[in-house]
């Protein structure tokens, strides 16, 4: 079901139709590559550690986060550009069922590609679902060459 919804949203964006409501005022889709992996790290990261880097036609966002357990799924969506504003929403969702382990540590990399040169206001949002953490927000400026 999740895959069908993601494919439907991608098809709407590719067809130039209205953007999903979750993009909240962001009108132009931006090409995104997103990956995550569980890591062995000590000590636990109490606040997300985020590094923003501007490059040739891209912005790279690298994050390190801890969760209450390693049974989490990560995704990135609701990404758009409005003038020189970018928004990246990283969703962290608790998997269904029991999780025997405690404390999960993850790294992710989000690459926003095919951007025009210039300075962008970038808003990063972590949305935690099913794990009692709520939201984390951070804003910065990044220059793309």
C-alpha positions as CSV (number, residue, x, y, z in Angstrom):
1,X,0.0,0.0,0.0
2,X,2.8,2.4,1.0
3,X,4.5,1.7,-2.4
4,X,1.4,2.4,-4.3
5,X,0.9,5.7,-2.6
6,X,4.5,6.7,-3.2
7,X,4.2,5.7,-6.9
8,X,1.0,7.7,-7.2
9,X,2.5,10.8,-5.7
10,X,5.6,10.4,-8.0
11,X,3.3,10.1,-11.0
12,X,1.4,13.2,-10.1
13,X,4.6,15.2,-9.7
14,X,6.0,13.9,-13.0
15,X,2.8,14.7,-14.8
16,X,2.9,18.3,-13.6
17,X,-0.3,18.0,-11.6
18,X,-1.0,19.7,-8.3
19,X,1.5,19.0,-5.6
20,X,0.3,17.0,-2.5
21,X,-1.0,19.0,0.4
22,X,1.9,17.8,2.5
23,X,4.2,20.1,0.4
24,X,2.5,23.1,2.1
25,X,3.2,25.9,-0.4
26,X,6.2,24.4,-2.1
27,X,5.4,24.3,-5.8
28,X,8.4,22.7,-7.6
29,X,9.6,19.2,-7.1
30,X,13.3,18.7,-6.4
31,X,15.1,15.5,-7.3
32,X,16.0,13.6,-4.1
33,X,18.2,10.7,-3.3
34,X,17.9,9.3,0.2
35,X,19.6,6.5,2.1
36,X,19.9,5.4,5.7
37,X,21.7,2.8,7.7
38,X,21.9,1.6,11.2
39,X,25.2,2.3,12.9
40,X,27.2,1.2,15.9
41,X,27.9,4.5,17.8
42,X,28.6,5.3,21.3
43,X,27.4,7.4,23.1
44,X,23.8,7.8,22.1
45,X,23.1,11.0,20.1
46,X,20.6,13.0,22.3
47,X,20.0,15.7,19.7
48,X,20.3,15.0,15.9
49,X,23.7,15.8,14.5
50,X,23.2,17.4,11.1
51,X,25.7,18.6,8.4
52,X,24.5,20.7,5.5
53,X,26.8,21.0,2.4
54,X,26.3,22.9,-0.8
55,X,27.9,21.7,-4.0
56,X,27.8,21.8,-7.7
57,X,24.0,21.8,-8.4
58,X,23.2,20.0,-5.2
59,X,22.7,20.2,-1.4
60,X,23.7,17.3,0.8
61,X,22.2,16.8,4.2
62,X,23.9,14.2,6.4
63,X,22.2,13.3,9.7
64,X,22.9,11.1,12.7
65,X,19.9,10.3,15.0
66,X,19.1,8.0,17.9
67,X,15.8,6.4,18.5
68,X,14.3,4.4,21.4
69,X,14.9,1.2,19.5
70,X,16.3,0.1,16.2
71,X,12.9,-1.0,14.8
72,X,12.4,2.2,12.7
73,X,11.7,2.9,9.1
74,X,13.1,6.1,7.5
75,X,11.8,8.0,4.5
76,X,12.1,11.5,3.0
77,X,9.3,13.3,1.3
78,X,7.3,16.5,1.1
79,X,10.3,18.1,-0.7
80,X,9.9,21.2,-2.8
81,X,11.3,24.5,-3.7
82,X,9.6,27.9,-3.7
83,X,11.9,30.5,-5.1
84,X,15.0,30.0,-3.0
85,X,13.4,28.0,-0.2
86,X,13.9,24.3,0.2
87,X,12.2,21.9,2.7
88,X,13.2,18.4,3.5
89,X,11.0,16.2,5.7
90,X,12.6,13.1,7.1
91,X,10.0,10.7,8.5
92,X,11.0,8.2,11.2
93,X,8.3,5.6,11.8
94,X,8.1,2.8,14.5
95,X,7.6,-0.6,12.8
96,X,4.6,-2.6,13.8
97,X,5.1,-5.3,16.4
98,X,7.5,-5.8,19.3
99,X,11.1,-4.8,19.2
100,X,13.4,-6.7,21.6
101,X,16.3,-4.3,21.3
102,X,16.7,-0.8,22.8
103,X,18.4,2.3,21.4
104,X,18.7,2.6,17.7
105,X,21.4,4.7,16.0
106,X,21.1,5.7,12.4
107,X,22.8,7.8,9.8
108,X,21.1,9.2,6.7
109,X,22.1,11.1,3.6
110,X,19.7,13.2,1.6
111,X,20.9,14.6,-1.7
112,X,18.8,17.4,-3.3
113,X,19.9,17.4,-6.9
114,X,19.7,19.5,-10.1
115,X,19.5,22.8,-8.3
116,X,20.3,26.2,-9.8
117,X,23.3,28.1,-8.4
118,X,22.5,30.4,-5.6
119,X,21.8,30.6,-1.9
120,X,18.8,28.7,-0.5
121,X,17.0,28.8,2.8
122,X,16.7,25.2,3.8
123,X,14.2,23.9,6.4
124,X,14.8,20.4,7.8
125,X,12.1,18.6,9.7
126,X,12.3,15.2,11.4
127,X,8.8,13.8,12.0
128,X,8.8,10.9,14.5
129,X,5.7,8.7,14.4
130,X,4.8,6.0,16.8
131,X,7.8,6.6,19.0
132,X,6.8,9.5,21.2
133,X,9.4,12.0,20.0
134,X,7.3,14.5,18.1
135,X,9.3,16.8,15.7
136,X,12.7,18.3,15.3
137,X,13.2,21.4,13.2
138,X,16.3,23.1,11.9
139,X,16.8,25.9,9.4
140,X,20.0,27.1,7.7
141,X,21.3,28.7,4.5
142,X,23.2,26.7,1.9
143,X,25.0,27.9,-1.2
144,X,24.8,25.9,-4.4
145,X,27.5,26.4,-7.1
